């Protein structure tokens, strides 16, 4: 998979606008300020492929990126308190319709902040992934902020916590240093080779 061949395709605010699912899709999910855009940028070696929002909770669209022969699908961030009930409802409807459609979702990357226990919204999302039987790995962000001695312990803690929800793997990542990016890429590669 050539990550240099990455382009922003479009943002979709309505389920009816979503493009046809004609290739493998890797989906990114997480809280508003957990670093989804930064991780997508790092995976593709680009600074501004995914635009980092200055205002958390403002991205109420599903953003599609073409990456070689696959899609990276960036779901709108959740759990931001200042979002109105109507926006939250639209968010729910958009996410549900994405997963209700016959989409070729190969894997979802659930981002969690490595420094903190998952929030109530994170737990709700994990429950949703289990309920929908969506295959996922957990990417623990901001790993550069951890002491080296904490890394193995954090991996263990989150593995224990997410196991019951069907998490396949824990990957510690840092969009600052690139830590864990190659590990995530190799997970994508191995799943794509199974697709063929």
N, C-alpha and C positions, 0 to 999 in steps of 0.2 A: 504494500500500500504506500503510495507516494504522497506523503503529507504536505509536500510543497505544492501539489496540485489541489489547492483548497480555495474555494470562493464562497462568498456569501451569496445565497440564492435569493431568499426573500423572508419577510416576516409575515405571519398569518395570524390575524386576530379572530377569525371565524373558522369553525370546523369545515364549513363548505368550501373554504379556499384552499385547504391542504392539498399539496400536489399528490399525484399518483405514487403509490409505493412500488417503484420499479427497480429498487436496489436495496442492499442491506442497510439498515439504519441503526446507528449507535446513539442512544438517547441520554441526555444529561439532565439530572434533576437535583434540586437542592434549595436551601433557604436563599432569600434574596441577596444576602451579602457574603455568601460562602465561597465565591470565587469561580463560578462556572465559566464566565467569559475568559477569565485569566487562564484557566486550565485548557480551554479549547485553543486559545492563542498559543500556549506553550506547546501543545501537542502538534500544532501545525507550523511551529517555528515562525509565527507572525506576531507583530505587535498589536495590530488593530483589525484583525479579521473579525473577531467578536467584539462588539463595542461594549466597553465597561461603563455601566450606567452610574452617574454621579448620585442619583437618587434611588436607593433600594426600593424594590417593589413597583418600579415604574414599567418594567418590561412585562406587559400583559399580552405578549404574543409568543407564538412558537416560532423560533428562528431556525431556518434550514441552511446548512452549509454543504456544498458538494465537496467531498474529500476523495479525490481519485474516483473510484467506482462506487463509493458509498455516500450516505448522508450522515452528517452529524446533526442531531436534532436537539436544540436547546429549549427545554420547557421553561415557561415563566417561573421565576423564583416565588417561593411561597413564604408565609409566616411574617409578613411585614405588617405591623399593627395599624399603620395609617391608611391602609387600603379599605375602601368602602365595601359594604356588604354586597352591592351590585357588582363591583369589580371582582370580589371573591367568588361570587356565583358564576361569573363569566369565565373565571379561571378554572373552576371545577368543570364547567360544561366543556371547555376547550380540551382539558386534559382527558376527561372521560371519552370525548368523541375521538380523540387521537387513538386511544387504546381500544375503543369499540370497533374502529375501522380495521379492515384486514391489512395491517401494516407489517412489513418485514423487519420487526424490531429484534435484532440479533442479541442485543444486550443493553441494559440500562446502567449508567454509571451514577450511583447515588452519592452525592458529595456531602460529607459531614466534616465539621470543624474538629480537627484532631485534638484541640486543646480543651474542648468542653464536652460534657455528656450531651447526647442528642436531646434536642428540645421536644416539647409536646408535638409540635408540627412535624419534626423529623420522625417521631415515633408513628404518627398518623400516616405519614408517607410510606414507612416501612410496612405498616399494616396493609396499606393499599396494594403495595407490590406483592405481598404474600397472597392477599385475596384475589388479585388478578393473575397470579402465577407468572409474574414478569421476571425473567432471568436478570439478575443484577449483581454487580460488584460494588463494594463501598470504597470510594476514594476519600481518604482522610486528608483534608487540605491543611495548608500552613504548617507542614511538618518541619520546615526550617526553624520554626519558633520553639520546637521541642529540644530538650537536651538529648544528646546521643543515647544516654542511659535510659531515656523514657520511651524510645521508639518501639522496642520489642514489647514492652509492657502495654503500650497503647494498642498495638496490633492485636495483642491477646485479648485485651478488654473489649475492643470493638468486635472481634471475631465471636466472642462469647455472646455479646449483646445482639448481634445481627443474625446469628446462626438460625434461630427459630423462624426468622422471616424468609429464609432461603438464600441468604447471601452466599455467593460462590467463592468470593475472595476479598481480602482486605488489601488495599494498596495505599501506602502512605505517599503523599505527593506534596510538591512545593512548586508553585508557579514562579517563584523567585529564582530558585536554584535548578529547577528541572528534575529534582529528586522524584523518582517513581514514574516519570513520564515514559521511559523505555519499557518499564514493566507493564504499564497500561497498553502501550502500543503492541507489545507481544501478545497480550490477551486478545486484542482486536484481530491481529494477524492469524492467530490459531483458530479463532471462530470463523474468520473468512475462509480459511482453507477447508474447514468442515462444510461450508456452504456450497463450495464448488462441486 
